[in-house]
Amino acid sequence: MTKVLVTGAFGLIGSFTVDLLVEKGYSVIGLDNLERQVHMGRMPSYKNERAEYVIGDIRHRRTWAKVLRGVEYVIHLAASVGMAQSFWQPRKYMEVNVTGTATMFETIVRDVEIRRNIRKIVVASSKSIYGEGSYRCKFHGVFHPPPRSVEQLRRRDWEVRCPVCGVESLPVGIREDKPPQNPTPYALSKYATEVLASIYSAVLGIPFVAFRYFNVYGPRQSLSNPYTGVIAIFLSRIKNNKPPIVYEDGKQMRDFVYVEDVARLNVEAIENEASGVFNLGTGEPHSLLEVIEMLKKIYGSDVEPYITQEYRPGDNRHDFADTTKLRRHFKNTSFTPLSKGLERLVEWAREVHAIDRVDRAERERVKFLGRFDS
């Protein structure tokens, strides 16, 4: 039976990936450290009883030596996640995300038996590496702007303008060849992850896929972690009858992709011949205010969002995926509509306790970074 290692196996994406692999008949070993910020140190109820699990730290070579033995495919998802938090915990993010991945490759390089067995490695990158999105000026075509200036943001002039003529421009899908900006330590750590995979693929002759995940959401996402995905944060606030906090004017657009669609593509990546870097998003943007209104309607809440008119370091205006390359190399690229995915998330969340820690996270941000609204 083909053996697959999934790291971050109790996480949002990892747990659904494990379930699908088991369903398809793979032998699965899952590695996780039960990160307290996500799991409160407890074993999740959705643990798959047909998978083998190891509790360990990806920064330790002995952990990798244990879990890689006999493995043919690796789906490496384990990481510290949180763009804002990475500003005041950069060492943690670099140690877990970069050193952890480097330690995996060091183990593979040094152990001939492990190296001979591995047929492909899939790693989790992030759309956050792009920084600002891509845009089209009606006069000068597509361009990739630098981050908006502090002066512009202090004027609350949120939209991106053409660098040639200054005309407000429309966002377009981001292609994989857009130069990365890595505006946060988290983004930099994820870019390092995919670069390491590319380097060692060339050196070792092991094919790799790096998925640049856009905003993944769905059941099992921590509703008590204020550094998780924005949809879970909004839903946690709504469940606690508190206003969802929205920065800038709430009209910024994002690409939201349902977790089971991501898991399906993770599994396809070890089964097909694709290799390289791919966006993993739907290509369909939605504004943050639109998402809040959908959640309110589904949950049956009348709480109104608090629009701060403040900007945060590392935030960009609009981003969504150009999925041309993904669709060219993968078959299963139909995506769950956002409305349907949110219905599934809310149905699951009704029975889940959500501890609202958003206010505390905001105090932490202000403590370390100050305010940026004037």
C-alpha positions as CSV (number, residue, x, y, z in Angstrom):
1,M,0.0,0.0,0.0
2,T,1.4,3.4,-1.0
3,K,2.4,5.4,2.1
4,V,1.9,9.2,2.3
5,L,3.1,11.6,4.9
6,V,0.9,14.6,5.7
7,T,2.4,17.2,8.0
8,G,0.1,19.5,9.9
9,A,-2.3,16.6,9.8
10,F,-4.7,18.0,12.4
11,G,-4.9,21.4,10.7
12,L,-7.8,22.6,8.5
13,I,-6.3,21.6,5.2
14,G,-4.3,18.6,6.6
15,S,-7.2,16.9,8.2
16,F,-9.3,16.9,5.1
17,T,-6.3,15.8,3.0
18,V,-5.8,12.9,5.4
19,D,-9.4,11.9,5.2
20,L,-9.4,11.9,1.4
21,L,-6.2,9.9,1.2
22,V,-7.5,7.2,3.5
23,E,-10.8,7.1,1.6
24,K,-8.7,6.5,-1.6
25,G,-6.8,3.6,-0.1
26,Y,-3.5,5.1,0.8
27,S,-1.6,4.3,4.0
28,V,-1.3,7.6,5.8
29,I,1.0,8.9,8.5
30,G,0.1,12.3,9.9
31,L,2.5,14.5,11.8
32,D,1.3,17.4,14.0
33,N,2.5,19.2,17.1
34,L,-1.0,20.1,18.4
35,E,-0.2,23.8,18.4
36,R,-1.9,25.3,21.4
37,Q,-3.0,28.4,19.6
38,V,-5.0,26.2,17.2
39,H,-5.9,23.1,19.1
40,M,-5.7,24.2,22.7
41,G,-3.3,21.3,23.2
42,R,-6.1,18.8,22.7
43,M,-6.5,15.9,20.2
44,P,-9.3,17.0,17.7
45,S,-12.5,15.0,17.6
46,Y,-12.1,14.5,13.8
47,K,-8.9,12.4,14.1
48,N,-9.1,9.8,11.4
49,E,-8.9,6.4,13.1
50,R,-7.6,4.7,9.9
51,A,-4.5,6.9,9.8
52,E,-1.3,6.7,11.9
53,Y,-0.3,9.8,13.8
54,V,2.9,11.1,15.3
55,I,3.0,14.1,17.6
56,G,6.3,15.9,16.9
57,D,8.1,19.1,15.9
58,I,9.2,19.6,12.3
59,R,12.2,21.6,13.5
60,H,13.7,18.3,14.9
61,R,15.6,16.0,12.5
62,R,14.8,12.9,14.7
63,T,11.1,13.6,14.1
64,W,11.6,13.7,10.3
65,A,13.7,10.6,10.4
66,K,10.9,8.8,12.1
67,V,8.0,9.8,10.0
68,L,9.7,9.7,6.6
69,R,10.7,6.1,6.8
70,G,9.0,4.1,4.1
71,V,7.2,7.1,2.7
72,E,6.7,7.6,-1.1
73,Y,4.8,10.9,-1.1
74,V,5.0,13.9,1.2
75,I,2.3,16.6,1.6
76,H,4.0,19.2,3.8
77,L,1.4,21.5,5.2
78,A,2.7,22.1,8.8
79,A,3.4,25.8,9.5
80,S,2.9,28.7,11.8
81,V,0.1,30.8,10.2
82,G,-0.7,34.4,10.8
83,M,0.5,37.4,8.8
84,A,0.0,40.0,11.5
85,Q,1.4,37.9,14.3
86,S,4.5,37.2,12.3
87,F,5.6,40.8,12.6
88,W,6.2,40.4,16.4
89,Q,7.1,36.7,16.3
90,P,9.4,36.6,13.3
91,R,11.8,34.1,14.8
92,K,9.1,31.6,15.5
93,Y,7.8,31.9,11.9
94,M,11.2,31.5,10.4
95,E,12.1,28.6,12.7
96,V,8.9,26.6,12.1
97,N,8.3,27.4,8.4
98,V,11.8,27.8,7.0
99,T,14.0,25.7,9.4
100,G,11.3,23.0,9.6
101,T,11.2,22.7,5.8
102,A,15.0,22.8,5.6
103,T,15.2,20.1,8.2
104,M,13.0,17.9,6.1
105,F,15.3,18.2,3.1
106,E,18.4,17.8,5.2
107,T,17.0,14.5,6.5
108,I,16.2,13.4,3.0
109,V,19.6,14.3,1.7
110,R,21.4,12.5,4.5
111,D,19.4,9.2,4.5
112,V,19.8,7.3,1.3
113,E,17.0,4.9,2.0
114,I,14.5,7.7,2.6
115,R,15.7,9.5,-0.4
116,R,15.3,6.5,-2.7
117,N,11.7,5.9,-1.6
118,I,10.3,9.4,-2.1
119,R,8.6,10.0,-5.5
120,K,7.1,13.4,-5.0
121,I,6.8,16.3,-2.5
122,V,3.9,18.8,-2.3
123,V,4.4,21.9,-0.1
124,A,2.1,24.6,1.1
125,S,3.0,28.1,-0.1
126,S,0.7,31.1,0.1
127,K,-0.7,33.9,-2.0
128,S,0.6,36.3,0.6
129,I,4.0,36.2,-1.1
130,Y,2.6,38.3,-3.9
131,G,1.9,41.3,-1.7
132,E,-0.2,43.7,-3.8
133,G,-2.3,42.2,-6.5
134,S,-2.2,42.7,-10.3
135,Y,-4.1,45.5,-12.0
136,R,-5.1,46.8,-15.5
137,C,-5.1,50.5,-16.5
138,K,-7.5,51.2,-19.3
139,F,-4.8,53.2,-21.0
140,H,-1.6,51.4,-20.1
141,G,-2.5,47.8,-19.6
142,V,-1.6,45.3,-16.9
143,F,0.9,46.3,-14.2
144,H,2.1,45.0,-10.8
145,P,2.3,47.9,-8.4
146,P,4.5,48.2,-5.3
147,P,2.7,48.4,-2.0
148,R,0.6,51.5,-1.6
149,S,2.5,54.3,0.1
150,V,1.9,55.4,3.7
151,E,1.0,58.8,2.5
152,Q,-1.7,57.5,0.2
153,L,-3.1,55.3,2.9
154,R,-3.2,58.1,5.5
155,R,-5.4,60.0,3.1
156,R,-7.7,56.9,3.1
157,D,-7.2,56.7,-0.6
158,W,-7.5,53.0,-0.7
159,E,-7.5,52.0,-4.4
160,V,-4.5,51.3,-6.6
161,R,-3.7,53.7,-9.4
162,C,-1.7,53.4,-12.6
163,P,1.9,54.4,-12.0
164,V,2.0,56.2,-15.4
165,C,-1.2,58.2,-15.5
166,G,-2.6,58.0,-12.0
167,V,-6.0,56.6,-13.1
168,E,-7.7,54.2,-10.6
169,S,-7.2,50.7,-12.0
170,L,-9.2,47.5,-12.0
171,P,-7.8,44.3,-10.3
172,V,-7.1,41.3,-12.5
173,G,-6.1,37.7,-11.6
174,I,-2.6,37.2,-10.3
175,R,-0.4,34.9,-12.5
176,E,2.3,32.8,-11.0
177,D,5.0,34.8,-12.8
178,K,4.1,38.0,-10.9
179,P,7.3,39.0,-8.9
180,P,6.8,38.3,-5.2
181,Q,6.9,41.2,-2.7
182,N,6.9,39.2,0.6
183,P,5.4,42.1,2.7
184,T,5.4,40.1,6.0
185,P,7.7,37.7,7.7
186,Y,5.0,35.0,7.2
187,A,5.0,35.6,3.5
188,L,8.8,35.5,3.4
189,S,8.8,32.2,5.3
190,K,6.3,30.6,2.8
191,Y,8.3,31.8,-0.2
192,A,11.4,30.2,1.3
193,T,9.4,27.0,1.7
194,E,8.6,26.8,-2.0
195,V,12.1,27.9,-3.1
196,L,13.7,25.2,-0.9
197,A,11.4,22.7,-2.6
198,S,12.4,23.9,-6.0
199,I,16.1,23.7,-5.1
200,Y,16.0,20.2,-3.7
201,S,13.8,19.0,-6.5
202,A,16.6,19.9,-8.9
203,V,19.3,18.5,-6.7
204,L,17.6,15.2,-5.8
205,G,15.5,14.7,-8.9
206,I,12.3,14.5,-6.9
207,P,9.3,16.3,-8.5
208,F,7.6,18.9,-6.4
209,V,4.4,20.9,-6.4
210,A,4.1,24.2,-4.4
211,F,0.6,25.4,-4.1
212,R,0.1,29.1,-3.4
213,Y,-3.1,28.8,-1.4
214,F,-5.4,31.7,-1.5
215,N,-7.9,32.2,1.4
216,V,-8.8,28.7,2.5
217,Y,-11.9,28.3,4.7
218,G,-14.3,25.6,5.9
219,P,-15.3,23.3,8.8
220,R,-12.6,22.5,11.4
221,Q,-11.0,25.9,11.1
222,S,-10.3,27.2,14.6
223,L,-12.9,29.8,15.6
224,S,-10.9,30.7,18.7
225,N,-7.6,31.6,17.0
226,P,-7.6,35.3,16.1
227,Y,-4.8,34.8,13.6
228,T,-6.5,32.2,11.4
229,G,-8.4,32.9,8.2
230,V,-10.6,36.0,8.0
231,I,-13.8,34.1,7.4
232,A,-13.3,32.2,10.7
233,I,-12.5,35.4,12.5
234,F,-15.7,37.1,11.1
235,L,-17.8,34.1,12.1
236,S,-16.4,33.9,15.6
237,R,-17.3,37.5,16.1
238,I,-20.8,37.0,14.8
239,K,-21.3,33.9,17.0
240,N,-20.4,36.1,20.0
241,N,-22.7,38.9,18.8
242,K,-19.8,41.2,18.3
243,P,-19.1,43.4,15.3
244,P,-16.7,41.9,12.8
245,I,-13.7,44.2,12.5
246,V,-12.9,45.4,9.0
247,Y,-9.9,47.4,8.0
248,E,-9.8,50.1,5.4
249,D,-13.3,50.4,3.9
250,G,-14.2,46.7,3.6
251,K,-14.4,46.8,-0.2
252,Q,-11.0,45.0,-0.6
253,M,-11.5,41.8,-2.5
254,R,-10.1,38.3,-1.8
255,D,-10.3,34.8,-3.3
256,F,-11.9,32.3,-1.0
257,V,-11.4,28.6,-1.7
258,Y,-13.3,25.8,0.2
259,V,-11.1,23.4,2.1
260,E,-12.4,20.1,0.5
261,D,-11.5,21.5,-2.9
262,V,-8.0,22.2,-1.7
263,A,-7.7,18.7,-0.2
264,R,-8.8,17.2,-3.5
265,L,-6.1,19.1,-5.4
266,N,-3.4,18.1,-2.8
267,V,-4.2,14.5,-3.5
268,E,-4.3,14.9,-7.3
269,A,-0.9,16.6,-7.1
270,I,0.7,13.3,-5.9
271,E,-1.2,11.3,-8.6
272,N,-0.5,13.3,-11.7
273,E,2.7,14.5,-13.5
274,A,2.4,18.2,-12.6
275,S,5.5,19.8,-11.2
276,G,6.3,23.4,-10.2
277,V,4.4,26.3,-8.6
278,F,0.6,26.8,-8.9
279,N,-1.9,29.2,-7.7
280,L,-4.7,27.4,-5.8
281,G,-7.7,29.7,-5.7
282,T,-11.0,30.0,-7.5
283,G,-10.3,33.0,-9.6
284,E,-13.5,34.6,-8.3
285,P,-13.1,37.7,-6.0
286,H,-15.5,38.7,-3.2
287,S,-15.3,41.8,-1.0
288,L,-14.9,41.4,2.8
289,L,-18.2,43.3,3.3
290,E,-19.9,40.9,0.9
291,V,-18.6,37.9,2.9
292,I,-19.8,39.4,6.2
293,E,-23.3,40.0,4.8
294,M,-23.4,36.4,3.5
295,L,-22.4,35.0,6.9
296,K,-24.9,37.2,8.7
297,K,-27.7,36.0,6.5
298,I,-26.8,32.3,6.9
299,Y,-26.3,32.6,10.6
300,G,-29.3,34.8,11.2
301,S,-27.5,37.7,12.8
302,D,-28.1,41.4,12.5
303,V,-24.8,42.5,14.0
304,E,-23.1,45.2,11.9
305,P,-19.4,45.3,11.0
306,Y,-17.1,47.8,12.5
307,I,-15.3,49.5,9.6
308,T,-12.1,51.0,11.1
309,Q,-10.9,53.1,8.2
310,E,-7.4,52.0,9.4
311,Y,-4.8,50.3,7.4
312,R,-2.4,47.6,8.6
313,P,1.2,46.9,7.6
314,G,1.4,44.1,5.1
315,D,-2.1,44.4,3.9
316,N,-2.8,44.7,0.2
317,R,-5.9,46.1,-1.6
318,H,-7.1,43.3,-3.9
319,D,-6.0,39.9,-4.8
320,F,-7.4,36.8,-6.6
321,A,-5.9,34.0,-8.6
322,D,-5.4,33.6,-12.3
323,T,-6.2,29.9,-12.5
324,T,-5.0,29.3,-16.1
325,K,-2.0,27.3,-15.2
326,L,-3.8,25.3,-12.5
327,R,-6.6,24.3,-15.0
328,R,-4.0,23.3,-17.6
329,H,-2.3,20.8,-15.4
330,F,-5.1,19.6,-13.0
331,K,-8.4,18.0,-13.9
332,N,-10.4,18.6,-10.7
333,T,-10.6,22.4,-10.8
334,S,-14.3,22.9,-10.2
335,F,-14.8,24.9,-7.0
336,T,-17.5,25.0,-4.4
337,P,-19.5,28.3,-4.7
338,L,-18.8,30.6,-1.8
339,S,-22.4,30.7,-0.7
340,K,-22.5,26.9,-0.5
341,G,-19.2,26.7,1.3
342,L,-20.3,29.3,3.9
343,E,-23.5,27.3,4.5
344,R,-21.4,24.2,5.4
345,L,-19.1,26.2,7.6
346,V,-22.0,27.9,9.5
347,E,-23.8,24.6,9.9
348,W,-20.7,23.0,11.5
349,A,-19.9,26.1,13.6
350,R,-23.3,26.2,15.3
351,E,-22.2,23.3,17.5
352,V,-18.6,24.6,18.1
353,H,-17.6,26.8,21.0
354,A,-15.9,30.0,19.7
355,I,-13.8,32.0,22.2
356,D,-13.5,35.5,20.8
357,R,-9.9,36.7,21.1
358,V,-10.0,39.3,18.4
359,D,-9.9,42.3,20.8
360,R,-6.9,40.8,22.5
361,A,-5.1,40.2,19.2
362,E,-5.8,43.8,18.2
363,R,-4.3,45.1,21.5
364,E,-1.3,43.0,20.8
365,R,-0.9,44.4,17.3
366,V,-1.2,48.0,18.6
367,K,1.3,47.2,21.4
368,F,4.0,46.1,19.1
369,L,3.3,48.0,15.9
370,G,1.3,51.1,17.0
371,R,-1.6,52.5,15.1
372,F,-1.5,53.4,11.4
373,D,-4.7,55.4,11.0
374,S,-3.3,59.0,11.1
